[in-house]
Amino acid sequence: MERIAVLTTGGDAPGMNAAIRGVVRTAVAEGLQIFGIEEGYHGLLHNMFKPMDAASVGGIINKGGTILRTVRCADFHDPKVRKIAYDYLTDSKIDGLISIGGDGSRKGLYTITKETGIPSVFIPASIDNDVYGTDYTIGYDTAVNVGLEAIDKIRDTAASHERIFIVEVMGREHGFLALEIGLTGGAEAILIPEFMKDLDISSVARALNTGIKRGKNSSIVVMAEGVGHSADYAKKIEKATGMETRYSVLGYIQRGGSPTAFSRKLGLTYGYSAVMNLKKMKKGESKMVGFSGGNYICVDLKPIINREKKVDSYLYNMNKILSI
Ligand code: F6P
């Protein structure tokens, strides 16, 4: 293997730059030529390759976002369009590929290897933490801490005004982020798409009223965006509890900012490990680096590509006890 390329795809996540640094500096140290593909799979379709060296990743370890930029590229689902990308990969003589992104990005990378034989390694990075096969994605820890900081501030107003607050966090399909923020922020209720039966207002109100009866003068409800609109929930909860209820949508604030130490360390280690594994891989092989059960891992993508990660119901149920 002589020439490899790296790209970032899907939603940006804090720590992606640390991962790019890990990939580029390791590639240089291993004597490989390294190219960055700007704007993810969209850039691959438009020949946006640029040579990188150790200096091109200087001063980025502490920066959120991605210096390679990212685009959600629906066109890549079309085999005719993918063929264009494959021609550019051949022209640039790329013999190994690394993609940094979320679950959709992983499927894209797996398809590239399946259709071209170019060996690839996937680096999981998403604030949602919804990638099967790894306990942690790059950026998740930073987003959790941004959410926590927001809750700690909102709590001051909630307590001073004796209000219920709904805090809406990101997570269109999954509640990993909401569960972690809610649990560690001491939320009285956590609403996530995985536990639909708990989403009806009467059961949320029952939980909140238990606290109110024992003297709580304020409460925090954390909800994932995939559950619905926090404004609607606020109105319904106010009606059901009789307590003034407000809402706050954290939105894209959670995706940006300087990565935490943990997000940086994952980025650097996943980046390093991706290159060290890639250079030993054969044609047709596709793998993922990650962290599982306390160890850094590198596993075959094939058996896990269609598996869905599940939220930890143990933690979810534990919060119901601890939040009373
Ligand atoms: O990166 C994941 C995520 O933040 C989801 O939680 C969210 O629903 C989605 O991206 C929104 O992303 P965009 O608006 O960039 O498509």
Residues whose N, C-alpha, C, O or C-beta is under 5 A from the ligand:
A	BS01	F6P	G11 D12 I127 D128 M170 G171 R172
